[in-house]
Amino acid sequence: MEVHRVLRRGFLEAIYYEALAHEFTLREIPFKTQVPCSVEYKGQRLHGSYKLDFVCFDNVIVEVKASSATVPADYAQV
């Protein structure tokens, strides 16, 4: 929320991504970026790959979105 409060809306995701990484560092929140994540379908691992924007505290996934509304594709991603 701090990143949104300071920057407001209108930037590309890359700007919010960089600002959020800086905010995590300032607050001493442990995080990893661009963490590979496999996708499974009915017990079979699919060949495609996906990278998580941030993983904080080794188990909290944070995805950066720069849009004015959440659409069904956003829910599918989660």
N, C-alpha and C positions, 0 to 999 in steps of 0.2 A: 504493500500500500504506500510505503514511503516513496518508492520510485514513481508510482503513478501520481502521487501528490505533488512531487517536485516537477516532473516532466510534463504531466498532463497527457493528453492524447494527441495523436497526429504523427508520431514517428514510426519508422519501420521496426519490426521485431528486433533487428540487430542492435538498435540503440538501447531498447529496454533490456535486452539480454546483457549487454555490457554493463549497464547501470546496475542491474540486479546482482551481477557478479561482484561489482564494487561494494554494493550495500552488504552483501553476505560477508565480504572480507572485513568491512568496518565493524560489523556486529559479531565478528569472530564465529560465524556460522560455518561449520565444516561442509564443504561441497565438492562435487566432481562435476565436470561438464562433458557434454557429448558422450554419454555413457551408452555403449552398444546394448541393444535390447532385442532378443529374438522374439519372433511371433510364432505361436503354435495354433494349429487348427485341428480340433478333434484328436489331440494327442500327437500330431505330426508337426515337427518344426518346419516352417516354411523357409524357402531360400532367400526371400527378401530380408532386408535388415532395416532397423530403425534406431535412431539415436535419441536418447532422452536429453532434454536441454540441461537439466540439473538434477542431481541426486544429493540431497542434504541429509546429514546425520546417518548416512549409509542406508536409509530406507524411505525417505520422503521424496517423491518425484515432483518436480516443479517444471511445468511447461509454460513457455512464454507465448502469449497471444497478444497481438496488436489489432484488435477489431472492436467495433462498437457493439457487437451482439454475438452471442454464442449460437452456432448453427449445429444441425445434426452431425455433421462430420467431426466437430470438436468433441461431442459426446462419444462418438465411435472411437476416437483416438484415445480417450481416457479409458 
